[in-house]
Amino acid sequence: MRTAKITRKTAETDISVEINLDGTGQYSNETGVGFFDHMLDQLSRHSLVDMTVRAKGDLHIDDHHTVEDVGIALGQALVAAVGDKKGIRRYGECHLPMDDAQVRCALDLSARPFLVWNVDMPTAKIGTFDTELVREFFQALSTHGGITLHIDQIHGFNSHHIAEAAFKAVARALRIALETDPRKADAVPSTKGML
């Protein structure tokens, strides 16, 4: 079973994350940041990774530490759950339309973290949520999950739609990358023999 539980406690946040890579997209996410919970729900539902996130953070300052640290913990959980990566497809991609927005994601579970972020949010806020935190989340997920992650906005003018399309595109790409390759289920997908 490809599962993991990670806890992260700092002076700024107290976070627990549980994931099951072979789930059905069941989720229960409570971070105290409403829009972010909605995005985590999308990430779980569309990747089919079961996800439970509990986070208490210094929201009296702002949402930054909570969002970033959840990204760190999720990345660490992904690494723990996927193990030696034997049999996975490794690569995933998705072009995700959502009303006015279209976002493309391509990723590689390479253990070589790198984020390419070509997304322009037209507003600074979605409700009370700082739109710059979308990038911060994906930077933390990429770094601590060992993911080469490219996210490109093709078009869009509504910040909510752009952000949600980004989360859903990453989710769909992750779903593909984490799946077992039926033609090579017994091997790590690399000429190096390890990832």
Secondary structure as GFF3:
##gff-version 3
##sequence-region A 1 195
A	DSSP	beta_strand	3	9	.	.	.	ID=ss1
A	DSSP	beta_strand	13	20	.	.	.	ID=ss2
A	DSSP	beta_strand	27	30	.	.	.	ID=ss3
A	DSSP	alpha_helix	34	47	.	.	.	ID=ss4
A	DSSP	beta_strand	50	57	.	.	.	ID=ss5
A	DSSP	alpha_helix	64	82	.	.	.	ID=ss6
A	DSSP	beta_strand	91	98	.	.	.	ID=ss7
A	DSSP	beta_strand	101	108	.	.	.	ID=ss8
A	DSSP	beta_strand	114	118	.	.	.	ID=ss9
A	DSSP	beta_strand	125	126	.	.	.	ID=ss10
A	DSSP	beta_strand	129	130	.	.	.	ID=ss11
A	DSSP	alpha_helix	132	145	.	.	.	ID=ss12
A	DSSP	beta_strand	148	155	.	.	.	ID=ss13
A	DSSP	alpha_helix	159	178	.	.	.	ID=ss14
###
